[in-house]
Amino acid sequence: MFFDRSAQRWRVLVHQYSLSVKQHLVGGAAVSLTPELLGPWELQNHSSPAYTIWVNDTNGALETMSRRERPKLLLGEDGAPEVLYTAVCPANPKGDGLCYSHAQRIGKKDSSSGVI
């Protein structure tokens, strides 16, 4: 949760489960409709998730994760989000459970990130 100074609104990034996308885990976001922390709040629609199960690796290849959850944000000096951290589990037919933390820069919209 953080206060968006430019919009004068509170924002929160959450882990959300969607049956509409075949039970994949996706990132949700909510924004306060006033500068007050206690609301009212509006939840972002599933059709435009804050993040998806698809991530780009360092070579630019797109990888599908079986799970992506536990979102955390690194805020810059100006208070704006700069990096999204999530726990990811690659889709692995062996089921060896090799999950890890994934860091993704925020600032441009691409196939693995949405607007937070």
N, C-alpha and C positions, 0 to 999 in steps of 0.2 A: 504494500500500500504506500502511496506517495501522493504529495500534493503537487499538481501540475500548475506551476506558477503562471505560465502563459495563458492557460485557459481558466485559471482560478477555480479549479475543480479537483476533488479527490479522485484518484484512480486506484483500482485494485486488480491484480492479476491473479487468477485462480486456476486450479486444476478442475476440469469439468469433464463429465462422462456423457457421451452422446450416443443414444441408441440409433439415431438417425444416420450416423456414419458407420454402421456395422460394428458398433461397440468399440471403436477406436477412441483412445483418450485424446482430447484436444484441450487447448488453453482457452479459458474464458476471461473476459474482462468486464468490469463494471465501472461506471463513472457517476459521481454525485451530480445531481442536477442543480445544485447550489454550492457555494463555497463551504457550506456547513458539513462537518463530518457525519452527522447523524441523518443525512439524507434530505430529501428522497434520492434514491439511486436507480440507475437503469442498467440492466444486464445486456451485454452485447449478444447478438443473435448467433446461433451455431453456424449459420451460413457464411460468416466471416470470422473464423476463430482467431484468437490472438497468436496462436502457434498451432502447428499441425504435427502429424507423426512423421513427416518428411523433413530430413535435414541434409544439407550439403556438407560433404567432407572437405578436407583441405585441398583436394584436387579438383573440387567443383562437381564431383559425382553426387547424384541424389540417392540417399539411402532411406529406406522405409524402416521405421522402428515399430516394434510390436507394442511398446509402451513409451510414453513421454509424459513426465509428471514432475511434481515438486518445483514449480517455477520460482525463481528468485531473480531480482533485478539489481544490477549495479548502477547506481546513479552517478552522474558526472557532477562537477563543481556547480553547475547551474541548476542541479536538481532534476534534470531530465534523464530518463533511462538510456544507458549506453550499451549494456550487455545483458542478455537473457541467459540465465543458467537453468538447465533442466536435467533431471535424471532420465536417461534413455536406456532402453533395452532393445538391441537389434533384433529383427525378425530372424530367428535362427531355428532351422528345422531340428537341430540336435537338442535344443532346449537346455543348453548349458548354463543359462542364467548370467551371462557375462554382461552386466549392466555397468554404466559408467556415467560420470557427469559430463555434460556437453555445454560449451559456451558459444554463444552466437551474438555477434555485434548487431546492434539495432541502429536503424537510421535510413535504411532503404528497404523497399518492399521487394522480396524475391519469392521463389517457390517454397521456401521453408519458413518464412516469417510473415506475420501480418502486422497491422498497425496497432500498436499498443497505446 
